[in-house]
């Protein structure tokens, strides 16, 4: 790891906290797991929902049955441009890196940059800045390895509205099937991709929980991290220079020691020696991991995060 630059994500955290609390106050889901799952789809949608109804049934009755109304509300003005729609679909589905989204949407990066700037002005997208620092040469004439020299640091795109991310990932690309009444194709795709889709929201909620629990002042340099070799769900750096790393798992099985080992291997790959590790899990932890809990290994189940709502 060549180092990481400071990231200013407090504004995004404040926005997410406001959105989560508003969603909770209007839907009152029974638990935090349900809140995350339903918020990932209906957050900031303006659609009234009953969280006692299964999520897929709500997608069918509240979104697919009213596809035309939602389309007219979302796809207006600038969003009628096919290239813009392609870019938003790419941002909703891919690795969210700007250059990847432009490539997937078959848009030149200069034009893509203009589109992104406009979408930011419209309040649809935000840019999550990369924290990767450029490689440092030991001396001016040093030649970097080819893969290092060719690597491009890329920022990522983030939807301000969870519902719009859901729309451009699952609804917009399937519009012809929806218009033909083929709802099952959409629901099947959602079923297959739900874990990864909701996992990103869980990661953002975990980062928010970490910030609120640790306090913003000493942990301002907090957020996800990615570079040429690794991706970390959470990387924080305290004033004393120590690193904290975290991993988030939105799966229906308990998190086990193997996930901790993988995280440690990623850190070792870039020479990162964290002073503390945080693990966040949807369905809890194995007995082995629970026995390892300590001041340097913090385990957080999704239900513990409910404290951020009050």
Residue pairs with C-beta under 8 A, 6 or more apart in sequence:
1 227
1 270
1 271
1 272
2 132
2 133
2 134
2 135
2 136
2 227
3 133
3 136
4 131
4 132
4 133
4 221
4 225
4 235
4 237
5 129
5 130
5 131
5 132
5 133
6 131
6 220
6 221
7 128
7 129
7 131
7 221
7 222
7 223
8 129
8 220
9 128
9 207
9 222
9 223
10 211
10 216
10 220
12 126
12 128
12 158
12 204
13 207
13 208
13 211
15 160
16 204
16 205
16 208
17 208
17 212
17 308
19 39
19 43
19 44
19 162
20 35
20 39
20 43
20 205
20 208
20 308
20 309
21 309
23 35
23 38
23 39
23 42
23 43
23 44
24 35
24 309
26 48
27 35
27 38
27 42
27 49
27 51
28 51
29 35
29 38
29 51
30 51
30 52
31 303
31 306
32 302
32 303
32 304
32 305
32 306
33 282
33 302
33 303
34 51
35 306
35 309
36 198
36 201
36 202
36 205
36 250
36 302
37 55
37 198
38 49
38 51
38 55
38 58
39 162
39 201
40 162
40 166
40 197
40 198
40 200
40 201
41 55
41 58
41 59
41 162
41 163
41 166
42 49
42 58
42 62
42 162
42 163
42 166
43 161
43 162
43 163
43 201
44 160
44 161
44 162
44 163
44 164
45 161
45 162
45 163
47 62
47 63
47 163
49 58
49 62
50 58
53 61
56 187
56 190
56 191
59 186
59 187
59 190
60 183
60 187
63 70
63 171
64 171
64 178
64 183
64 186
67 171
67 175
67 178
67 179
70 167
70 171
71 175
74 164
74 167
75 85
78 84
78 118
78 119
78 122
79 85
79 88
83 105
83 106
83 107
83 111
83 115
84 115
84 119
85 168
85 172
86 104
86 105
86 106
86 107
87 101
87 102
87 105
87 107
87 112
87 115
87 116
87 119
88 119
88 124
88 125
88 164
88 168
88 172
89 105
89 168
89 169
89 172
89 173
90 100
90 101
90 102
90 104
90 105
91 101
91 125
91 157
91 159
91 168
92 159
92 165
92 166
92 167
92 168
92 169
93 104
93 168
93 169
93 173
94 100
94 101
94 104
95 156
96 128
96 156
96 157
96 158
97 154
97 155
97 156
97 157
98 109
98 112
98 113
98 116
98 127
98 154
98 155
98 156
98 157
99 109
99 152
99 154
100 154
101 112
101 157
102 108
102 109
102 112
105 112
107 115
116 125
116 127
116 157
119 125
120 126
120 127
123 160
124 159
124 160
124 161
124 164
125 157
125 158
125 159
125 160
126 157
126 158
126 159
126 160
127 155
127 156
127 157
127 158
128 155
128 156
128 157
128 158
128 223
128 224
129 155
130 153
130 154
130 155
130 156
130 226
130 227
131 221
131 223
131 225
131 235
132 153
132 225
132 226
132 227
132 228
134 153
135 144
135 148
137 144
143 149
147 228
148 228
151 228
153 227
156 226
159 165
159 168
162 201
166 197
169 193
169 197
170 186
170 189
170 190
170 193
170 197
171 178
171 186
174 185
174 186
174 189
177 185
177 186
178 186
190 197
195 250
195 251
198 250
199 248
199 249
199 250
202 248
202 250
202 280
202 282
202 302
203 224
203 233
203 234
203 248
203 280
205 305
205 308
206 233
206 234
206 246
206 248
206 278
206 280
206 300
206 305
207 222
207 223
207 224
207 233
207 234
207 246
208 308
209 280
209 300
209 304
209 305
209 307
209 308
210 219
210 222
210 234
210 236
210 246
210 278
211 219
211 222
212 307
212 308
214 222
214 236
218 238
218 239
219 236
219 237
219 238
219 244
221 236
221 237
222 234
222 235
222 236
222 237
223 234
223 235
223 236
224 231
224 232
224 233
224 234
224 235
225 231
225 232
225 234
225 235
226 232
227 270
229 269
229 270
230 266
230 267
230 269
230 270
231 266
232 245
232 246
232 247
232 263
232 266
233 246
233 247
233 248
233 280
234 244
234 245
234 246
234 247
234 248
234 278
235 243
235 244
235 245
235 246
236 243
236 244
236 245
236 246
237 243
237 244
238 244
242 274
242 275
242 276
243 272
243 273
243 274
243 275
244 274
244 275
244 276
244 277
244 278
245 263
245 267
245 272
245 274
245 276
245 277
245 278
246 277
246 278
246 279
246 280
247 259
247 260
247 262
247 263
247 277
247 278
247 279
247 280
248 280
248 281
249 255
249 259
249 279
249 280
249 281
249 282
250 282
251 281
251 282
251 283
252 282
252 283
253 283
254 281
254 283
254 284
254 285
254 286
255 279
255 281
255 283
255 284
255 285
255 286
255 289
256 285
256 286
256 288
256 289
257 286
257 288
257 289
257 292
259 279
260 277
260 279
260 289
260 292
260 297
263 277
263 279
264 277
267 273
267 274
275 296
276 295
276 296
276 297
276 298
277 296
277 297
277 298
278 298
278 299
278 300
279 285
279 289
279 297
279 298
279 299
279 300
280 300
280 302
281 299
281 300
281 301
281 302
282 301
282 302
283 301
284 301
285 299
285 301
289 299
290 299
293 299
